Amino acid sequence: HLNPEYLRYYFAAKLGARLDDIDLNLDDFTARINSDLVGKYVNIASRAAGFITKSFEGRLATVQEFSGNQAEYSICMEGVRASAHLLSEAYEAREFSHVIRVAMKYADGINQYFDLHKPWDIAKDEARRIELWHVCSKCLHGFYILSIFLAPILPKTAQRVSRELFGMTRDFVWDDLESFPKSINQYQHLATRIDPKQVAALLEETKES
């Protein structure tokens, strides 16, 4: 009835290094998946990718192009490396809930940036074509980074992102954070909101067992 990675994500959001019980609250599970995975993470690619494939044949602006100078590019990369180091340490320490909190804060920032710049309005003005390209490229660069951050928790989803969206011939590795994609393919639907009826059907089928 449901993608098994949804449960992986939910458990990760609850798990820390301490030995604690976890309560599987199905209402909370549904709300978290719909809010985080669908409403924040996947939402980035589903909103930004269409502008890039439709108007720019899938080509992304490079970080150097939209940063404008090497100093800004260096600052951008330093931020990515700092976040990667902290999350790597959190994974090693089994602080999975911390990874989720940091990743979703990152996703919130990307979505806020998208909403602030309103690419749906920019697209109406041909004179702002480069601005549209830069805004959507930045969001998809962010989605690329976020996908690598979440790959240990969502391996199958990250595999689809690397191969289907970014056209890679392999899965993500942590060192991919040192580079950025140059293009994307047509966006393919990655996740679906959970309907409470699906949960009810799942419970009904397993009631006897």
C-alpha positions in Angstrom: 0.0 0.0 0.0 2.8 2.4 0.8 6.5 3.1 -0.2 8.6 1.3 2.5 11.0 4.2 2.5 8.3 6.3 4.1 8.7 4.1 7.2 12.5 4.3 7.0 12.2 8.1 7.0 9.7 8.2 9.9 11.9 5.9 12.1 15.0 8.0 11.2 13.2 11.1 12.4 12.6 9.4 15.8 16.0 7.7 16.2 18.9 9.0 18.2 22.0 7.4 19.8 20.2 6.5 23.0 18.2 3.3 23.4 14.6 4.5 23.4 11.2 3.0 22.5 9.5 4.3 19.4 5.8 4.8 19.2 4.5 4.3 15.6 1.7 6.8 15.6 0.1 6.4 12.2 -1.5 9.8 12.2 1.9 11.4 13.0 3.5 9.1 10.4 1.0 10.3 7.7 1.4 14.0 8.6 5.2 13.8 8.7 5.6 12.1 5.3 3.1 14.5 3.6 4.7 17.5 5.2 8.4 16.6 4.9 9.0 14.2 2.1 6.3 15.4 -0.3 5.6 19.0 0.8 9.3 20.0 1.3 11.8 17.7 -0.3 10.1 16.4 -3.5 8.3 19.7 -3.8 11.6 21.4 -4.7 12.2 19.3 -7.8 8.6 19.1 -8.9 8.3 22.9 -9.0 11.7 23.9 -10.4 12.5 21.2 -12.9 9.7 22.1 -15.4 11.1 25.6 -16.0 14.5 24.2 -16.7 13.4 21.5 -19.1 10.9 23.6 -20.9 12.8 26.8 -21.3 16.5 25.8 -21.1 16.5 22.2 -22.6 17.5 20.8 -19.2 20.7 22.8 -18.9 21.5 24.1 -15.4 23.4 27.3 -14.7 26.7 26.5 -13.0 27.4 27.7 -9.5 30.1 30.0 -10.9 27.6 31.6 -13.3 24.9 32.3 -10.8 27.3 33.2 -8.0 28.9 35.8 -10.2 32.4 35.6 -8.8 34.8 33.1 -7.4 34.5 34.4 -3.8 30.8 33.7 -3.7 31.4 30.3 -5.2 34.0 29.5 -2.5 31.6 30.6 0.3 28.8 28.4 -1.3 31.1 25.4 -1.3 32.4 26.0 2.2 28.8 26.0 3.4 28.1 22.7 1.7 31.3 21.1 3.1 30.5 22.4 6.6 27.0 20.9 6.5 28.3 17.7 5.0 30.9 17.3 7.8 28.2 17.8 10.5 25.8 15.4 8.9 28.5 12.8 8.4 29.3 13.0 12.1 25.6 12.7 12.9 25.3 9.6 10.8 28.4 8.1 12.5 26.9 8.9 15.9 23.5 7.4 14.9 21.9 10.7 15.5 19.5 10.2 12.6 16.8 12.5 13.9 19.4 15.3 13.8 20.1 14.6 10.2 16.4 14.9 9.4 16.1 18.2 11.3 19.1 19.7 9.4 17.9 18.4 6.0 14.4 19.7 6.5 15.7 23.1 7.6 17.7 23.1 4.4 14.7 22.1 2.4 12.6 24.9 4.0 15.3 27.4 2.9 15.2 26.3 -0.7 11.4 26.4 -0.8 11.4 29.9 0.8 13.9 31.1 -1.8 11.7 29.7 -4.6 8.6 31.4 -3.2 10.4 34.7 -2.6 11.5 34.9 -6.2 8.3 33.7 -7.8 9.6 32.0 -11.0 6.1 31.6 -12.2 6.0 35.4 -12.6 9.5 35.7 -13.9 8.7 33.3 -16.7 6.1 35.7 -18.1 8.8 38.3 -18.9 11.3 37.2 -21.6 13.7 40.0 -20.5 14.1 38.1 -17.2 15.0 34.8 -18.8 18.5 34.6 -17.3 17.0 35.4 -13.8 14.6 32.5 -14.2 17.4 30.2 -15.2 19.5 31.2 -12.2 16.7 30.9 -9.7 15.5 27.4 -10.8 19.1 26.2 -11.2 19.9 27.2 -7.6 16.9 25.3 -6.3 17.9 22.2 -8.2 21.5 22.4 -7.1 20.0 22.5 -3.6 17.8 19.5 -4.3 20.9 17.6 -5.5 22.7 18.4 -2.3 19.7 17.5 -0.2 19.3 14.2 -2.0 22.9 13.2 -1.2 22.3 14.2 2.5 19.2 11.9 2.6 20.6 9.0 0.5 21.5 6.8 3.5 17.9 7.1 4.7 16.1 7.1 1.3 18.4 4.9 -0.9 15.9 4.0 -3.5 14.5 7.5 -3.9 18.0 8.9 -4.1 18.9 6.3 -6.7 16.0 7.5 -8.8 17.1 11.1 -8.4 20.6 10.4 -9.4 19.8 8.3 -12.4 16.4 9.6 -13.6 16.6 13.3 -12.9 20.4 14.1 -13.1 21.2 11.4 -15.7 24.0 9.7 -13.7 25.0 6.1 -14.4 25.5 5.3 -10.8 24.1 6.0 -7.3 25.1 9.1 -5.3 28.2 8.9 -3.1 29.1 11.4 -0.4 32.0 12.9 -2.5 29.4 14.0 -5.1 28.8 17.0 -2.8 32.1 18.4 -4.2 30.6 18.8 -7.7 27.3 20.0 -9.2 25.2 18.7 -12.0 25.2 20.4 -15.4 21.8 19.3 -16.6 18.6 17.5 -15.7 16.2 15.2 -17.5 12.4 15.5 -17.5 11.1 15.3 -13.9 9.5 12.0 -13.0 7.1 11.8 -10.1 9.0 10.8 -7.0 6.6 10.6 -4.1 2.8 10.7 -3.5 1.0 12.1 -0.5 -0.4 9.4 1.9 -4.2 9.2 1.9 -5.5 8.1 5.3 -7.6 5.5 3.4 -4.4 3.8 2.4 -3.4 3.4 6.1 -6.9 2.1 6.9 -6.7 -0.5 4.1 -3.3 -1.6 5.3 -4.5 -2.0 8.9 -7.6 -3.9 7.7 -5.6 -6.4 5.6 -3.2 -7.1 8.5 -5.8 -7.2 11.2 -5.9 -11.0 11.5 -2.1 -11.5 11.5 
